[in-house]
């Protein structure tokens, strides 16, 4: 989550919710219907488990995009959220956060392990 934007707490929560649902939403959009069998073993473990999420902070759009690029290079599922700017950001579409995973924690930690928690 970008901390430099000084989003209201509710806005941060909404953006994080968008990011965390992007994984499922994208699959639905691509396939029109999904079942548990459409997911990899690690994704199924996440879906059947506690839906673990860790919220970290980043201090700039450039830093956010660097994490995005690293996650993609590591072949991780990654979803970048761009807010429309209708309620904040003076009408400007703004990259606010991203979600990585689900995947094995050690793969994600290799990218995000040095980040501060939100």
N, CA, C and O atoms as a GROMACS GRO file, in nm:
protein
  472
    1UNK      N    1   0.086  -0.117   0.000
    1UNK     CA    2   0.000   0.000   0.000
    1UNK      C    3   0.090   0.124   0.000
    1UNK      O    4   0.184   0.133   0.079
    2UNK      N    5   0.060   0.217  -0.090
    2UNK     CA    6   0.139   0.340  -0.092
    2UNK      C    7   0.106   0.426   0.030
    2UNK      O    8  -0.009   0.464   0.051
    3UNK      N    9   0.207   0.454   0.107
    3UNK     CA   10   0.192   0.535   0.228
    3UNK      C   11   0.208   0.683   0.198
    3UNK      O   12   0.158   0.767   0.273
    4UNK      N   13   0.276   0.715   0.090
    4UNK     CA   14   0.302   0.855   0.055
    4UNK      C   15   0.176   0.929   0.013
    4UNK      O   16   0.174   1.052   0.012
    5UNK      N   17   0.069   0.856  -0.022
    5UNK     CA   18  -0.054   0.921  -0.069
    5UNK      C   19  -0.139   0.977   0.044
    5UNK      O   20  -0.230   1.057   0.021
    6UNK      N   21  -0.110   0.936   0.167
    6UNK     CA   22  -0.185   0.985   0.284
    6UNK      C   23  -0.336   0.960   0.267
    6UNK      O   24  -0.418   1.046   0.298
    7UNK      N   25  -0.370   0.839   0.218
    7UNK     CA   26  -0.511   0.804   0.202
    7UNK      C   27  -0.580   0.793   0.337
    7UNK      O   28  -0.519   0.756   0.437
    8UNK      N   29  -0.708   0.827   0.336
    8UNK     CA   30  -0.789   0.804   0.456
    8UNK      C   31  -0.786   0.654   0.485
    8UNK      O   32  -0.770   0.574   0.393
    9UNK      N   33  -0.801   0.616   0.611
    9UNK     CA   34  -0.796   0.475   0.649
    9UNK      C   35  -0.900   0.393   0.573
    9UNK      O   36  -0.869   0.283   0.528
   10UNK      N   37  -1.020   0.445   0.558
   10UNK     CA   38  -1.124   0.373   0.484
   10UNK      C   39  -1.086   0.352   0.339
   10UNK      O   40  -1.116   0.248   0.281
   11UNK      N   41  -1.020   0.450   0.280
   11UNK     CA   42  -0.974   0.438   0.142
   11UNK      C   43  -0.867   0.330   0.131
   11UNK      O   44  -0.867   0.251   0.037
   12UNK      N   45  -0.776   0.327   0.228
   12UNK     CA   46  -0.674   0.222   0.230
   12UNK      C   47  -0.739   0.084   0.238
   12UNK      O   48  -0.700  -0.008   0.166
   13UNK      N   49  -0.838   0.071   0.325
   13UNK     CA   50  -0.906  -0.058   0.341
   13UNK      C   51  -0.973  -0.098   0.210
   13UNK      O   52  -0.964  -0.212   0.167
   14UNK      N   53  -1.042  -0.002   0.147
   14UNK     CA   54  -1.110  -0.032   0.020
   14UNK      C   55  -1.009  -0.073  -0.088
   14UNK      O   56  -1.034  -0.168  -0.162
   15UNK      N   57  -0.898  -0.003  -0.097
   15UNK     CA   58  -0.798  -0.036  -0.198
   15UNK      C   59  -0.737  -0.174  -0.172
   15UNK      O   60  -0.714  -0.251  -0.265
   16UNK      N   61  -0.711  -0.204  -0.045
   16UNK     CA   62  -0.660  -0.336  -0.009
   16UNK      C   63  -0.760  -0.446  -0.042
   16UNK      O   64  -0.722  -0.555  -0.086
   17UNK      N   65  -0.889  -0.418  -0.020
   17UNK     CA   66  -0.993  -0.516  -0.054
   17UNK      C   67  -0.998  -0.538  -0.204
   17UNK      O   68  -1.010  -0.652  -0.249
   18UNK      N   69  -0.988  -0.432  -0.282
   18UNK     CA   70  -0.982  -0.448  -0.428
   18UNK      C   71  -0.866  -0.538  -0.466
   18UNK      O   72  -0.880  -0.629  -0.548
   19UNK      N   73  -0.750  -0.511  -0.407
   19UNK     CA   74  -0.631  -0.588  -0.441
   19UNK      C   75  -0.648  -0.735  -0.404
   19UNK      O   76  -0.614  -0.824  -0.482
   20UNK      N   77  -0.700  -0.762  -0.285
   20UNK     CA   78  -0.710  -0.900  -0.240
   20UNK      C   79  -0.814  -0.980  -0.319
   20UNK      O   80  -0.802  -1.102  -0.331
   21UNK      N   81  -0.915  -0.912  -0.373
   21UNK     CA   82  -1.017  -0.981  -0.453
   21UNK      C   83  -0.980  -0.991  -0.601
   21UNK      O   84  -1.044  -1.065  -0.676
   22UNK      N   85  -0.879  -0.919  -0.644
   22UNK     CA   86  -0.842  -0.919  -0.784
   22UNK      C   87  -0.806  -1.057  -0.835
   22UNK      O   88  -0.836  -1.092  -0.949
   23UNK      N   89  -0.742  -1.136  -0.751
   23UNK     CA   90  -0.703  -1.273  -0.787
   23UNK      C   91  -0.826  -1.353  -0.832
   23UNK      O   92  -0.824  -1.416  -0.938
   24UNK      N   93  -0.932  -1.351  -0.753
   24UNK     CA   94  -1.053  -1.426  -0.787
   24UNK      C   95  -1.132  -1.359  -0.898
   24UNK      O   96  -1.183  -1.426  -0.988
   25UNK      N   97  -1.142  -1.229  -0.892
   25UNK     CA   98  -1.216  -1.154  -0.992
   25UNK      C   99  -1.159  -1.175  -1.132
   25UNK      O  100  -1.234  -1.196  -1.227
   26UNK      N  101  -1.029  -1.170  -1.144
   26UNK     CA  102  -0.964  -1.188  -1.274
   26UNK      C  103  -0.993  -1.326  -1.329
   26UNK      O  104  -1.022  -1.341  -1.448
   27UNK      N  105  -0.986  -1.428  -1.244
   27UNK     CA  106  -1.016  -1.564  -1.291
   27UNK      C  107  -1.160  -1.575  -1.341
   27UNK      O  108  -1.185  -1.638  -1.444
   28UNK      N  109  -1.252  -1.515  -1.268
   28UNK     CA  110  -1.392  -1.518  -1.310
   28UNK      C  111  -1.410  -1.448  -1.445
   28UNK      O  112  -1.483  -1.497  -1.531
   29UNK      N  113  -1.346  -1.334  -1.462
   29UNK     CA  114  -1.356  -1.260  -1.587
   29UNK      C  115  -1.300  -1.340  -1.704
   29UNK      O  116  -1.356  -1.338  -1.814
   30UNK      N  117  -1.191  -1.410  -1.680
   30UNK     CA  118  -1.125  -1.486  -1.786
   30UNK      C  119  -1.202  -1.612  -1.823
   30UNK      O  120  -1.205  -1.651  -1.940
   31UNK      N  121  -1.265  -1.677  -1.723
   31UNK     CA  122  -1.322  -1.809  -1.746
   31UNK      C  123  -1.475  -1.813  -1.739
   31UNK      O  124  -1.534  -1.916  -1.771
   32UNK      N  125  -1.538  -1.706  -1.698
   32UNK     CA  126  -1.683  -1.698  -1.682
   32UNK      C  127  -1.737  -1.781  -1.566
   32UNK      O  128  -1.842  -1.747  -1.510
   33UNK      N  129  -1.670  -1.885  -1.530
   33UNK     CA  130  -1.707  -1.967  -1.416
   33UNK      C  131  -1.579  -2.031  -1.362
   33UNK      O  132  -1.486  -2.058  -1.439
   34UNK      N  133  -1.575  -2.054  -1.234
   34UNK     CA  134  -1.456  -2.118  -1.177
   34UNK      C  135  -1.498  -2.221  -1.073
   34UNK      O  136  -1.602  -2.210  -1.009
   35UNK      N  137  -1.414  -2.321  -1.060
   35UNK     CA  138  -1.430  -2.419  -0.953
   35UNK      C  139  -1.296  -2.435  -0.885
   35UNK      O  140  -1.194  -2.390  -0.937
   36UNK      N  141  -1.295  -2.497  -0.772
   36UNK     CA  142  -1.172  -2.516  -0.696
   36UNK      C  143  -1.067  -2.590  -0.779
   36UNK      O  144  -0.948  -2.567  -0.762
   37UNK      N  145  -1.111  -2.676  -0.867
   37UNK     CA  146  -1.018  -2.753  -0.951
   37UNK      C  147  -0.945  -2.666  -1.053
   37UNK      O  148  -0.847  -2.710  -1.112
   38UNK      N  149  -0.990  -2.543  -1.074
   38UNK     CA  150  -0.925  -2.452  -1.168
   38UNK      C  151  -0.800  -2.386  -1.110
   38UNK      O  152  -0.729  -2.315  -1.180
   39UNK      N  153  -0.774  -2.409  -0.982
   39UNK     CA  154  -0.664  -2.345  -0.913
   39UNK      C  155  -0.550  -2.442  -0.888
   39UNK      O  156  -0.571  -2.564  -0.879
   40UNK      N  157  -0.429  -2.388  -0.877
   40UNK     CA  158  -0.313  -2.471  -0.845
   40UNK      C  159  -0.324  -2.521  -0.701
   40UNK      O  160  -0.410  -2.476  -0.624
   41UNK      N  161  -0.238  -2.613  -0.666
   41UNK     CA  162  -0.241  -2.670  -0.531
   41UNK      C  163  -0.218  -2.562  -0.425
   41UNK      O  164  -0.289  -2.559  -0.325
   42UNK      N  165  -0.121  -2.474  -0.447
   42UNK     CA  166  -0.092  -2.369  -0.349
   42UNK      C  167  -0.208  -2.270  -0.339
   42UNK      O  168  -0.239  -2.222  -0.230
   43UNK      N  169  -0.273  -2.240  -0.452
   43UNK     CA  170  -0.390  -2.152  -0.450
   43UNK      C  171  -0.506  -2.217  -0.376
   43UNK      O  172  -0.577  -2.150  -0.300
   44UNK      N  173  -0.525  -2.347  -0.397
   44UNK     CA  174  -0.631  -2.420  -0.326
   44UNK      C  175  -0.606  -2.421  -0.175
   44UNK      O  176  -0.699  -2.406  -0.096
   45UNK      N  177  -0.480  -2.438  -0.136
   45UNK     CA  178  -0.448  -2.434   0.008
   45UNK      C  179  -0.484  -2.299   0.067
   45UNK      O  180  -0.536  -2.293   0.178
   46UNK      N  181  -0.456  -2.192  -0.005
   46UNK     CA  182  -0.489  -2.058   0.042
   46UNK      C  183  -0.641  -2.040   0.051
   46UNK      O  184  -0.692  -1.990   0.151
   47UNK      N  185  -0.711  -2.081  -0.053
   47UNK     CA  186  -0.857  -2.066  -0.056
   47UNK      C  187  -0.926  -2.149   0.052
   47UNK      O  188  -1.027  -2.106   0.107
   48UNK      N  189  -0.873  -2.265   0.082
   48UNK     CA  190  -0.932  -2.353   0.184
   48UNK      C  191  -0.881  -2.323   0.323
   48UNK      O  192  -0.931  -2.378   0.421
   49UNK      N  193  -0.782  -2.236   0.333
   49UNK     CA  194  -0.721  -2.204   0.461
   49UNK      C  195  -0.772  -2.075   0.520
   49UNK      O  196  -0.893  -2.048   0.520
   50UNK      N  197  -0.680  -1.996   0.569
   50UNK     CA  198  -0.716  -1.874   0.643
   50UNK      C  199  -0.714  -1.748   0.556
   50UNK      O  200  -0.731  -1.638   0.608
   51UNK      N  201  -0.694  -1.762   0.424
   51UNK     CA  202  -0.686  -1.646   0.335
   51UNK      C  203  -0.584  -1.545   0.390
   51UNK      O  204  -0.613  -1.425   0.396
   52UNK      N  205  -0.468  -1.590   0.429
   52UNK     CA  206  -0.368  -1.502   0.491
   52UNK      C  207  -0.336  -1.382   0.403
   52UNK      O  208  -0.319  -1.394   0.282
   53UNK      N  209  -0.329  -1.267   0.468
   53UNK     CA  210  -0.290  -1.143   0.401
   53UNK      C  211  -0.197  -1.067   0.493
   53UNK      O  212  -0.218  -1.061   0.614
   54UNK      N  213  -0.094  -1.009   0.436
   54UNK     CA  214  -0.001  -0.924   0.511
   54UNK      C  215   0.002  -0.790   0.439
   54UNK      O  216   0.027  -0.784   0.318
   55UNK      N  217  -0.023  -0.683   0.512
   55UNK     CA  218  -0.027  -0.548   0.451
   55UNK      C  219   0.102  -0.475   0.482
   55UNK      O  220   0.138  -0.453   0.598
   56UNK      N  221   0.172  -0.438   0.377
   56UNK     CA  222   0.299  -0.367   0.389
   56UNK      C  223   0.285  -0.228   0.329
   56UNK      O  224   0.194  -0.201   0.250
   57UNK      N  225   0.376  -0.142   0.368
   57UNK     CA  226   0.374  -0.005   0.316
   57UNK      C  227   0.492   0.018   0.224
   57UNK      O  228   0.598  -0.044   0.236
   58UNK      N  229   0.469   0.109   0.131
   58UNK     CA  230   0.571   0.149   0.036
   58UNK      C  231   0.564   0.301   0.028
   58UNK      O  232   0.456   0.358   0.049
   59UNK      N  233   0.672   0.368  -0.002
   59UNK     CA  234   0.676   0.513   0.012
   59UNK      C  235   0.664   0.592  -0.119
   59UNK      O  236   0.672   0.714  -0.116
   60UNK      N  237   0.646   0.524  -0.232
   60UNK     CA  238   0.634   0.598  -0.358
   60UNK      C  239   0.576   0.509  -0.467
   60UNK      O  240   0.574   0.386  -0.454
   61UNK      N  241   0.530   0.572  -0.574
   61UNK     CA  242   0.483   0.494  -0.689
   61UNK      C  243   0.599   0.417  -0.751
   61UNK      O  244   0.582   0.303  -0.794
   62UNK      N  245   0.715   0.479  -0.757
   62UNK     CA  246   0.832   0.411  -0.815
   62UNK      C  247   0.866   0.285  -0.737
   62UNK      O  248   0.897   0.181  -0.796
   63UNK      N  249   0.860   0.293  -0.604
   63UNK     CA  250   0.888   0.176  -0.521
   63UNK      C  251   0.780   0.069  -0.540
   63UNK      O  252   0.810  -0.050  -0.543
   64UNK      N  253   0.654   0.111  -0.553
   64UNK     CA  254   0.545   0.018  -0.578
   64UNK      C  255   0.568  -0.057  -0.710
   64UNK      O  256   0.552  -0.178  -0.717
   65UNK      N  257   0.605   0.018  -0.812
   65UNK     CA  258   0.626  -0.043  -0.942
   65UNK      C  259   0.749  -0.134  -0.944
   65UNK      O  260   0.752  -0.232  -1.018
   66UNK      N  261   0.850  -0.103  -0.862
   66UNK     CA  262   0.968  -0.190  -0.852
   66UNK      C  263   0.927  -0.325  -0.791
   66UNK      O  264   0.972  -0.430  -0.838
   67UNK      N  265   0.842  -0.321  -0.688
   67UNK     CA  266   0.792  -0.446  -0.626
   67UNK      C  267   0.709  -0.522  -0.728
   67UNK      O  268   0.722  -0.644  -0.741
   68UNK      N  269   0.623  -0.451  -0.801
   68UNK     CA  270   0.541  -0.513  -0.906
   68UNK      C  271   0.630  -0.585  -1.007
   68UNK      O  272   0.605  -0.701  -1.041
   69UNK      N  273   0.733  -0.517  -1.055
   69UNK     CA  274   0.823  -0.576  -1.154
   69UNK      C  275   0.897  -0.697  -1.099
   69UNK      O  276   0.914  -0.797  -1.169
   70UNK      N  277   0.942  -0.689  -0.973
   70UNK     CA  278   1.011  -0.802  -0.911
   70UNK      C  279   0.919  -0.923  -0.898
   70UNK      O  280   0.960  -1.036  -0.923
   71UNK      N  281   0.795  -0.899  -0.858
   71UNK     CA  282   0.699  -1.008  -0.842
   71UNK      C  283   0.669  -1.074  -0.977
   71UNK      O  284   0.663  -1.196  -0.987
   72UNK      N  285   0.652  -0.993  -1.079
   72UNK     CA  286   0.627  -1.049  -1.214
   72UNK      C  287   0.749  -1.128  -1.263
   72UNK      O  288   0.733  -1.235  -1.321
   73UNK      N  289   0.869  -1.075  -1.239
   73UNK     CA  290   0.991  -1.145  -1.280
   73UNK      C  291   1.006  -1.279  -1.208
   73UNK      O  292   1.066  -1.373  -1.261
   74UNK      N  293   0.953  -1.287  -1.086
   74UNK     CA  294   0.958  -1.411  -1.007
   74UNK      C  295   0.841  -1.504  -1.043
   74UNK      O  296   0.823  -1.608  -0.979
   75UNK      N  297   0.763  -1.466  -1.144
   75UNK     CA  298   0.649  -1.544  -1.191
   75UNK      C  299   0.543  -1.563  -1.082
   75UNK      O  300   0.484  -1.670  -1.069
   76UNK      N  301   0.522  -1.458  -1.004
   76UNK     CA  302   0.417  -1.458  -0.902
   76UNK      C  303   0.291  -1.393  -0.956
   76UNK      O  304   0.297  -1.306  -1.043
   77UNK      N  305   0.178  -1.436  -0.905
   77UNK     CA  306   0.050  -1.371  -0.935
   77UNK      C  307   0.057  -1.232  -0.872
   77UNK      O  308   0.084  -1.219  -0.753
   78UNK      N  309   0.032  -1.128  -0.951
   78UNK     CA  310   0.039  -0.992  -0.898
   78UNK      C  311  -0.069  -0.907  -0.964
   78UNK      O  312  -0.092  -0.915  -1.085
   79UNK      N  313  -0.136  -0.825  -0.883
   79UNK     CA  314  -0.244  -0.740  -0.930
   79UNK      C  315  -0.221  -0.598  -0.881
   79UNK      O  316  -0.218  -0.573  -0.760
   80UNK      N  317  -0.206  -0.507  -0.974
   80UNK     CA  318  -0.185  -0.366  -0.946
   80UNK      C  319  -0.319  -0.294  -0.946
   80UNK      O  320  -0.398  -0.311  -1.040
   81UNK      N  321  -0.346  -0.216  -0.844
   81UNK     CA  322  -0.472  -0.144  -0.831
   81UNK      C  323  -0.450   0.003  -0.864
   81UNK      O  324  -0.363   0.069  -0.806
   82UNK      N  325  -0.530   0.053  -0.957
   82UNK     CA  326  -0.529   0.194  -0.993
   82UNK      C  327  -0.665   0.252  -0.958
   82UNK      O  328  -0.766   0.214  -1.017
   83UNK      N  329  -0.667   0.343  -0.862
   83UNK     CA  330  -0.792   0.409  -0.822
   83UNK      C  331  -0.834   0.508  -0.930
   83UNK      O  332  -0.749   0.570  -0.994
   84UNK      N  333  -0.964   0.523  -0.949
   84UNK     CA  334  -1.016   0.613  -1.052
   84UNK      C  335  -0.994   0.760  -1.020
   84UNK      O  336  -0.995   0.845  -1.109
   85UNK      N  337  -0.974   0.792  -0.892
   85UNK     CA  338  -0.952   0.931  -0.853
   85UNK      C  339  -1.078   1.009  -0.827
   85UNK      O  340  -1.073   1.131  -0.809
   86UNK      N  341  -1.194   0.942  -0.825
   86UNK     CA  342  -1.321   1.013  -0.809
   86UNK      C  343  -1.343   1.070  -0.669
   86UNK      O  344  -1.406   1.174  -0.654
   87UNK      N  345  -1.291   1.002  -0.566
   87UNK     CA  346  -1.313   1.050  -0.429
   87UNK      C  347  -1.188   1.110  -0.366
   87UNK      O  348  -1.198   1.186  -0.270
   88UNK      N  349  -1.073   1.075  -0.418
   88UNK     CA  350  -0.946   1.131  -0.373
   88UNK      C  351  -0.857   1.150  -0.495
   88UNK      O  352  -0.893   1.106  -0.604
   89UNK      N  353  -0.746   1.212  -0.480
   89UNK     CA  354  -0.645   1.227  -0.584
   89UNK      C  355  -0.687   1.325  -0.694
   89UNK      O  356  -0.636   1.317  -0.806
   90UNK      N  357  -0.778   1.416  -0.664
   90UNK     CA  358  -0.815   1.526  -0.753
   90UNK      C  359  -0.853   1.481  -0.894
   90UNK      O  360  -0.816   1.545  -0.993
   91UNK      N  361  -0.925   1.370  -0.902
   91UNK     CA  362  -0.972   1.321  -1.031
   91UNK      C  363  -0.868   1.248  -1.114
   91UNK      O  364  -0.897   1.207  -1.227
   92UNK      N  365  -0.749   1.232  -1.061
   92UNK     CA  366  -0.641   1.166  -1.135
   92UNK      C  367  -0.637   1.017  -1.102
   92UNK      O  368  -0.629   0.981  -0.984
   93UNK      N  369  -0.642   0.929  -1.201
   93UNK     CA  370  -0.620   0.787  -1.174
   93UNK      C  371  -0.484   0.770  -1.107
   93UNK      O  372  -0.384   0.826  -1.152
   94UNK      N  373  -0.482   0.691  -0.999
   94UNK     CA  374  -0.361   0.681  -0.916
   94UNK      C  375  -0.336   0.536  -0.875
   94UNK      O  376  -0.426   0.469  -0.825
   95UNK      N  377  -0.215   0.490  -0.898
   95UNK     CA  378  -0.176   0.355  -0.852
   95UNK      C  379  -0.163   0.360  -0.700
   95UNK      O  380  -0.083   0.436  -0.646
   96UNK      N  381  -0.242   0.277  -0.633
   96UNK     CA  382  -0.247   0.283  -0.487
   96UNK      C  383  -0.181   0.165  -0.416
   96UNK      O  384  -0.118   0.183  -0.312
   97UNK      N  385  -0.195   0.046  -0.473
   97UNK     CA  386  -0.144  -0.072  -0.404
   97UNK      C  387  -0.139  -0.189  -0.500
   97UNK      O  388  -0.181  -0.178  -0.615
   98UNK      N  389  -0.088  -0.299  -0.452
   98UNK     CA  390  -0.090  -0.422  -0.530
   98UNK      C  391  -0.103  -0.540  -0.437
   98UNK      O  392  -0.076  -0.532  -0.317
   99UNK      N  393  -0.146  -0.651  -0.496
   99UNK     CA  394  -0.154  -0.778  -0.424
   99UNK      C  395  -0.062  -0.877  -0.493
   99UNK      O  396  -0.055  -0.882  -0.616
  100UNK      N  397   0.007  -0.955  -0.414
  100UNK     CA  398   0.094  -1.061  -0.466
  100UNK      C  399   0.044  -1.193  -0.410
  100UNK      O  400   0.023  -1.206  -0.289
  101UNK      N  401   0.026  -1.290  -0.497
  101UNK     CA  402  -0.015  -1.422  -0.452
  101UNK      C  403  -0.159  -1.449  -0.488
  101UNK      O  404  -0.222  -1.374  -0.561
  102UNK      N  405  -0.210  -1.559  -0.435
  102UNK     CA  406  -0.149  -1.647  -0.335
  102UNK      C  407  -0.036  -1.733  -0.392
  102UNK      O  408  -0.034  -1.769  -0.510
  103UNK      N  409   0.057  -1.763  -0.302
  103UNK     CA  410   0.169  -1.849  -0.335
  103UNK      C  411   0.236  -1.890  -0.205
  103UNK      O  412   0.194  -1.849  -0.097
  104UNK      N  413   0.341  -1.970  -0.216
  104UNK     CA  414   0.417  -2.007  -0.096
  104UNK      C  415   0.476  -1.882  -0.034
  104UNK      O  416   0.528  -1.794  -0.103
  105UNK      N  417   0.466  -1.874   0.098
  105UNK     CA  418   0.511  -1.754   0.170
  105UNK      C  419   0.656  -1.719   0.140
  105UNK      O  420   0.689  -1.601   0.126
  106UNK      N  421   0.743  -1.818   0.130
  106UNK     CA  422   0.885  -1.788   0.108
  106UNK      C  423   0.908  -1.722  -0.028
  106UNK      O  424   1.002  -1.643  -0.043
  107UNK      N  425   0.826  -1.752  -0.127
  107UNK     CA  426   0.839  -1.688  -0.258
  107UNK      C  427   0.798  -1.541  -0.252
  107UNK      O  428   0.862  -1.455  -0.313
  108UNK      N  429   0.691  -1.514  -0.179
  108UNK     CA  430   0.645  -1.376  -0.164
  108UNK      C  431   0.739  -1.298  -0.073
  108UNK      O  432   0.772  -1.183  -0.101
  109UNK      N  433   0.782  -1.360   0.036
  109UNK     CA  434   0.873  -1.294   0.130
  109UNK      C  435   1.004  -1.253   0.064
  109UNK      O  436   1.066  -1.155   0.105
  110UNK      N  437   1.047  -1.327  -0.038
  110UNK     CA  438   1.170  -1.290  -0.109
  110UNK      C  439   1.156  -1.152  -0.174
  110UNK      O  440   1.255  -1.082  -0.194
  111UNK      N  441   1.034  -1.113  -0.205
  111UNK     CA  442   1.007  -0.983  -0.268
  111UNK      C  443   0.971  -0.878  -0.164
  111UNK      O  444   1.015  -0.763  -0.174
  112UNK      N  445   0.889  -0.915  -0.065
  112UNK     CA  446   0.832  -0.816   0.028
  112UNK      C  447   0.887  -0.821   0.169
  112UNK      O  448   0.851  -0.738   0.253
  113UNK      N  449   0.973  -0.917   0.197
  113UNK     CA  450   1.019  -0.941   0.335
  113UNK      C  451   1.087  -0.822   0.401
  113UNK      O  452   1.088  -0.813   0.523
  114UNK      N  453   1.143  -0.732   0.323
  114UNK     CA  454   1.214  -0.617   0.382
  114UNK      C  455   1.122  -0.496   0.403
  114UNK      O  456   1.164  -0.396   0.459
  115UNK      N  457   0.996  -0.505   0.358
  115UNK     CA  458   0.904  -0.392   0.370
  115UNK      C  459   0.850  -0.380   0.512
  115UNK      O  460   0.838  -0.479   0.583
  116UNK      N  461   0.817  -0.258   0.552
  116UNK     CA  462   0.754  -0.233   0.681
  116UNK      C  463   0.607  -0.270   0.672
  116UNK      O  464   0.544  -0.256   0.567
  117UNK      N  465   0.552  -0.317   0.784
  117UNK     CA  466   0.410  -0.344   0.788
  117UNK      C  467   0.333  -0.213   0.787
  117UNK      O  468   0.382  -0.111   0.836
  118UNK      N  469   0.212  -0.217   0.732
  118UNK     CA  470   0.128  -0.098   0.727
  118UNK      C  471   0.086  -0.061   0.867
  118UNK      O  472   0.014   0.037   0.886
   0.00000   0.00000   0.00000
